[in-house]
Amino acid sequence: MLLKDAKIGDQLQVEAIHLPFELERRLEALGMTQHSPITVLHRKGRGILIIKLRGSRFALGYPITKNIEVRRSEK
């Protein structure tokens, strides 16, 4: 499933990131690595999400969320 399709309150794990090298490295520096747990806090329009990642909130636009594969956490 893609992050853009997540619903508010979903607890997910990052499976893969398919973005340009620099952007992928920036997300990794912020803590978004493979198997990182994330929670969807809010949706704003088509694919724009506010997520909680390692205790911090981030807003991600559609061009980013459509390129991040996630799966539901088993919690």
C-alpha positions as a printed Julia matrix, in Angstrom:
75×3 Matrix{Float64}:
  0.0    0.0    0.0
  1.17   3.55  -0.61
  1.35   6.15   2.13
 -0.97   8.44   0.13
 -3.79   5.93   0.7
 -3.48   5.82   4.51
 -6.33   6.9    6.77
 -6.22   9.04   9.93
 -5.1    6.96  12.89
 -3.39   4.25  10.8
 -0.25   2.84  12.38
  2.14   1.84   9.61
  5.67   0.67   8.93
  7.78   1.94   6.06
  8.58  -0.81   3.56
 10.33   1.11   0.76
 11.01   4.68  -0.37
 11.18   5.38  -4.12
 12.33   8.99  -4.33
 15.3   10.82  -5.85
 18.53  10.12  -3.98
 18.8   13.5   -2.22
 15.21  13.48  -0.99
 15.44   9.87   0.15
 18.61  10.68   2.14
 16.92  13.72   3.69
 13.99  11.57   4.88
 16.45   9.03   6.27
 18.24  11.83   8.16
 14.89  12.78   9.7
 14.41   9.17  10.83
 12.28   7.64   8.06
 14.09   4.4    7.37
 12.88   0.96   6.38
 10.59  -0.53   9.07
 10.19   2.83  10.83
  6.83   3.07  12.61
  4.67   6.04  11.59
  1.19   7.18  12.57
 -1.11   9.24  10.35
 -2.34  12.22  12.36
 -4.24  14.21   9.73
 -5.1   14.26   6.03
 -5.29  17.46   4.02
 -6.62  16.99   0.53
 -5.38  14.43  -1.94
 -2.4   12.56  -0.48
 -1.16  15.36   1.76
 -0.54  13.92   5.23
  0.66  14.96   8.64
  2.45  12.02  10.23
  4.15  11.26  13.51
  7.6    9.78  13.04
  9.91   9.03  15.99
  8.16  11.58  18.21
  8.08  14.41  15.65
  5.33  15.6   13.33
  5.97  16.01   9.62
  3.83  17.26   6.75
  4.38  15.34   3.51
  2.97  16.34   0.14
  1.46  14.12  -2.52
  4.68  13.85  -4.62
  6.34  12.26  -1.58
  3.48  10.15  -0.17
  2.79   8.51  -3.53
  6.36   7.15  -3.55
  6.51   5.59  -0.08
  5.37   2.0    0.36
  3.99   1.1    3.79
  2.21  -1.75   5.53
 -0.05  -1.8    8.55
  1.64  -2.44  11.89
  0.7   -5.57  13.74
 -0.05  -3.78  17.02
